[in-house]
Amino acid sequence: MKEALEGFIKARVKNHKEAEVQEIIDIFEERRYVKGSQFKQANTIGKELGFLVSGSVRLLAIKSNGDEITGRIVQHNNFVVDIISLRTQESNPIMIEFLESSSVLVTPIPKMKRLLESNLAFNILVREHMADRTAEFAKQYMTFLTGTAKERYQFIVDHNPSLFRKFPLRFIATMIGVTPTQLSRIRNKK
């Protein structure tokens, strides 16, 4: 399982030192989760960083009326973390739920932060990953602010088309701020 993380690091960090790569890998432990289990519960502080080797998760929140709102779906070869907890150490309504049986490499946040201070390769890896996610979120945010439901749908089609083949449309509908019925209408107008 750790080979996936090693490949991920080496593909993203140029001129890495093998000792630093090994040091990164060593802070993670292997875990398996079943569909429906949670990596982080709502209204808690996230305490771990995960690297999703296989499987998928969704970051979601539950509204006061009980409706689930999917904010993001993350698939294999990606980090999994509640970024709000990571940065602020505050509880928040974000829940992270496994959508299928998944293999994850997990490390406690304090251990991750200590390594960031001494390991250049890990610092570069996390910085580049965060920069990529920030750019992705900014594009999605602008589409949400200025775009129609059809444009938000098209954003998902353009940037992550596999979501439509793999996950229930109700998750995708909440990601773009429409009902499943509205999503069906948008899809049929193509």
C-alpha positions as MATLAB code, in Angstrom:
seq = 'MKEALEGFIKARVKNHKEAEVQEIIDIFEERRYVKGSQFKQANTIGKELGFLVSGSVRLLAIKSNGDEITGRIVQHNNFVVDIISLRTQESNPIMIEFLESSSVLVTPIPKMKRLLESNLAFNILVREHMADRTAEFAKQYMTFLTGTAKERYQFIVDHNPSLFRKFPLRFIATMIGVTPTQLSRIRNKK';
ca = [
       0.000    0.000    0.000;
       2.828    2.406    0.809;
       4.177    2.061   -2.748;
       1.259    4.202   -3.955;
       2.283    7.055   -1.655;
       5.926    6.673   -2.644;
       4.998    6.961   -6.329;
       2.769    9.958   -5.587;
       5.634   11.728   -3.782;
       8.244   10.979   -6.432;
       5.957   12.152   -9.240;
       5.369   15.508   -7.543;
       8.647   16.362   -5.823;
      11.582   16.931   -8.141;
      15.065   16.314   -6.778;
      13.752   14.495   -3.709;
      16.087   12.718   -1.324;
      15.335    9.036   -0.778;
      15.786    9.432    2.990;
      13.141   12.168    3.052;
      10.714   10.066    1.010;
      11.195    7.162    3.409;
      10.700    9.466    6.389;
       7.346   10.573    4.935;
       6.210    7.014    4.294;
       7.221    5.954    7.808;
       4.761    8.305    9.559;
       1.774    6.620    7.879;
       0.026    3.428    8.942;
      -2.249    1.301    6.789;
      -5.989    1.137    7.453;
      -9.007   -0.273    5.664;
     -12.487    1.212    5.854;
     -15.824   -0.208    4.754;
     -18.446    1.669    2.770;
     -20.396    4.055    4.993;
     -17.782    4.359    7.735;
     -16.461    7.785    8.642;
     -12.970    9.211    8.553;
     -14.233   12.276   10.432;
     -17.556   12.839   12.153;
     -19.535   16.067   11.888;
     -18.978   18.725   14.558;
     -15.622   17.323   15.641;
     -12.017   18.322   15.085;
     -10.228   16.231   12.471;
      -7.229   14.545   14.030;
      -5.725   12.681   11.064;
      -4.448   13.105    7.535;
      -5.131   10.279    5.131;
      -3.749    9.303    1.760;
      -6.406    7.423   -0.183;
      -4.685    4.463   -1.837;
      -7.906    2.950   -3.182;
     -11.578    3.762   -2.878;
     -13.344    7.085   -2.468;
     -14.751    9.452    0.140;
     -17.097   12.378    0.154;
     -16.892   15.500    2.260;
     -20.375   16.501    3.279;
     -22.446   18.489    5.708;
     -25.943   17.829    7.004;
     -28.351   20.747    7.012;
     -30.689   21.420    9.945;
     -33.554   19.804    7.990;
     -31.514   16.595    7.605;
     -30.574   17.074    3.943;
     -27.046   15.992    3.058;
     -24.935   18.372    0.996;
     -21.945   16.792   -0.733;
     -19.154   19.330   -1.046;
     -16.539   17.175   -2.699;
     -15.819   13.606   -3.743;
     -12.201   12.469   -3.442;
     -10.906    9.399   -5.248;
      -7.710    7.339   -4.938;
      -4.233    8.893   -4.951;
      -5.332   11.972   -3.031;
      -5.006   13.295    0.468;
      -8.062   13.220    2.707;
      -8.329   15.791    5.477;
     -10.748   18.265    6.973;
      -8.831   21.373    5.970;
     -10.725   23.584    8.428;
      -9.684   21.423   11.383;
      -6.164   21.133   10.012;
      -5.728   24.884    9.901;
      -7.829   26.107   12.854;
      -8.107   23.133   15.224;
     -11.817   24.004   15.512;
     -14.780   21.662   15.217;
     -17.003   22.115   12.186;
     -19.928   20.383   10.463;
     -17.820   18.659    7.784;
     -18.119   14.876    7.767;
     -15.874   12.588    5.707;
     -17.600    9.349    4.686;
     -16.311    6.393    2.673;
     -18.344    5.702   -0.465;
     -16.849    2.244   -0.950;
     -14.406   -0.076    0.759;
     -11.154    1.868    0.835;
      -7.492    1.516    1.732;
      -5.958    4.548    3.405;
      -2.565    5.481    4.790;
      -3.183    7.528    7.944;
      -1.054    9.749   10.170;
      -1.966   11.936   13.162;
      -2.008   15.682   12.410;
       0.631   16.531   15.093;
       3.061   14.004   13.580;
       2.401   15.442   10.116;
       3.042   19.001   11.326;
       6.321   18.021   13.006;
       7.562   16.391    9.813;
       6.591   19.450    7.760;
       9.059   21.487    9.811;
      12.043   19.271    9.058;
      11.404   17.448    5.770;
      11.757   19.523    2.602;
      10.203   16.883    0.325;
       7.094   16.645    2.524;
       6.872   20.422    2.716;
       7.001   20.675   -1.089;
       4.491   17.838   -1.508;
       1.951   19.371    0.867;
       2.484   22.886   -0.491;
       1.973   21.769   -4.100;
      -1.046   19.647   -3.207;
      -2.625   22.545   -1.302;
      -1.903   24.948   -4.173;
      -3.579   22.565   -6.638;
      -6.628   22.146   -4.381;
      -6.856   25.905   -3.766;
      -6.860   26.600   -7.506;
      -9.470   23.886   -8.038;
     -11.676   25.283   -5.252;
     -11.294   28.836   -6.599;
     -12.439   27.768  -10.072;
     -15.376   25.888   -8.588;
     -16.237   28.828   -6.327;
     -16.229   31.270   -9.243;
     -18.448   28.926  -11.233;
     -20.843   28.796   -8.293;
     -20.855   32.565   -7.848;
     -21.261   33.504  -11.471;
     -22.528   30.421  -13.272;
     -25.896   28.861  -13.917;
     -26.804   25.365  -12.780;
     -25.939   24.147  -16.283;
     -22.502   25.784  -16.068;
     -21.878   24.221  -12.646;
     -22.867   20.842  -14.111;
     -20.519   21.420  -17.043;
     -17.696   22.240  -14.605;
     -18.052   18.764  -13.052;
     -18.271   17.146  -16.511;
     -15.105   18.941  -17.625;
     -13.048   18.467  -14.460;
     -14.233   15.150  -13.056;
     -16.391   13.180  -15.523;
     -15.813    9.856  -13.743;
     -18.060   11.030  -10.891;
     -21.118   10.486  -13.099;
     -20.202    6.869  -13.800;
     -19.250    5.947  -10.284;
     -21.470    7.771   -7.774;
     -25.179    8.389   -7.185;
     -26.494   11.441   -9.008;
     -27.996   12.737   -5.761;
     -24.445   13.390   -4.474;
     -23.543   15.307   -7.623;
     -26.815   17.248   -7.536;
     -26.014   18.572   -4.055;
     -22.468   19.428   -5.170;
     -23.848   21.826   -7.784;
     -26.742   23.111   -5.699;
     -29.714   21.523   -7.448;
     -32.194   18.756   -6.748;
     -31.771   15.346   -8.407;
     -34.794   16.147  -10.614;
     -33.225   19.421  -11.752;
     -29.965   17.600  -12.485;
     -31.842   15.095  -14.656;
     -33.376   17.954  -16.635;
     -29.984   19.615  -17.098;
     -28.441   16.351  -18.279;
     -31.292   15.647  -20.715;
     -30.965   19.086  -22.374;
     -27.460   18.269  -23.664;
];
